[in-house]
Amino acid sequence: MRLAIGLICLVLMAEIALPLPAYAADASSRFPDPAKVAADYPDKAQRAAAFYVLAEALAQAAPKPLSRADSTLLLKYQGTSSSIVTMVMMSEGNQSPVYRDFNTRYNQLTNDANFVQALLDKYRLNGLPTYAAPPVDESKYDVLTQLSRASPLMLAGGIITMLLAAWLVLRGSGIGRKIYPIRPPVAGGLPALPQSLQVVSIPGVRYATYVLSGRVLDIQNSSHTSSHTSTTGGDVYQSSTGQIHTTPVQSWTTTRTTRETVIWVRTPDNRETSWSLFNSNFHCRNGQLISILVRPLKTGEGEILLAYNHTAGTLEKCEALKQSHAPRGNELGQWAANIAGAYVAWKVFDLFLPAYSGKSLDPGFIVAWLAVTLLLVTISFLILTPLVKWFILRRRDASFNARYLPGFRHFFEQGTPILQRTFHAY
């Protein structure tokens, strides 16, 4: 019934050519005084219907928020219509024929388009502009509906942001850029490296290098297996009913096998020593001449980066070279990605669903945001951060291969005759 009256009022008001500017701010000035309406409609059913129709028209025509004048007149219209209906019901009884006849006529009139149009024409209300509020889209506040709409953008924005955050944090991480002292050349062995090869400088990493050489005396191969076990759970807590509970215990073991190759050599100064290569594919035999490229450590020891077989003319990269170029600080990069992804997910979801309900956070928003954030963190942990570290390592390796590897190979090749003369004399 009310919907029909509202639609009729809107259609009739839309037929005007231009609304009068004087009435835009205060629509009640155009509407009749309640006393005049009561005088114009002496019949109680018509009078109650007239006040109802006028209330509907004023509610749609008045600008929002309602001014004091519009609100006062609207309440008078609504109150008068309701009071007439209540008075007839109380005086005649809600089961009496008089009341039933009154109520039937009242409902018919409020739904009668001719009655509504005649009333609006009578008080010249067809020229009022309408300020009816648009229908509320209930799905705008539905968490599941908005989450399904926002999820693609939340995931896309979160993933891109997490990649950038992890890259910015991890791109400068690694073994550092401090240069430690190197060993001087051995008499009869290879000379010092050229100035351009004594320090390797690639994106995010910088280290010194030097060379050692010798003749192979013996080779020993072995494997080492290490295991690490982590355990979670087993916590004891008391429930609200007083019962004691224990969380399930979960454990997992990580096993790693390392291949170690110990090469015993005689150095150009006629001393015996051993070099250890880990997870290396370097091949040599007793009596062959070999050299290694070493990165000095803070402790005074060194890590073998390259191994060269002068007899066979082969150059092999060692595991330590990869470790020297690998980014570090995985936890810091992971947390930077997590925080960035969670922030972007919050901001994107807030565009679809308000985060606050009044002055407090909306629980539905929080639960949905946490679910997406957990998914982003999982993607970051399993895919994004390892991908960023792989890309950084690949970039550093490519820089090393292009700028330094040819120079080291050439240096070893040029040094082969020197070692042959030295060890031939033994």
Secondary structure, DSSP 8 states (H G I E B T S, - for coil): -HHHHHHHHHHHHTT-SS--GGGSS-GGGGS--HHHHHHH--SHHHHHHHHHHHHHHHHHHS-SS--HHHHHHHHHHHHHHHHHHHHHHHHH-TTSHHHHHHHHHHHHHHT-HHHHHHHHHHTT-TT----------GGGG-HHHHHHHHHHHHHHHHHHHHHHHHHHHHTT-SS-S---------TTS-----HHHHEEEETTEEEE-EEEEEEEEEEEEEEEEEEEEEEE---EEE-TTS-EEE---EEEEEEEEEEEEEEEEE-TTS-EEEEEEES------TT-EEEEEEEE-TTS-EEEEEEEETTTTEEEE-HHHHHHHS---HHHHHHHHHHHHHHHHHHHHHHHS-SEETTEE-HHHHHHHHHHHHHHHHHIIIIIHHHHHHHHHHHHHHHHHHHTHHHHHHHHHHHHHHHHHHHHT-
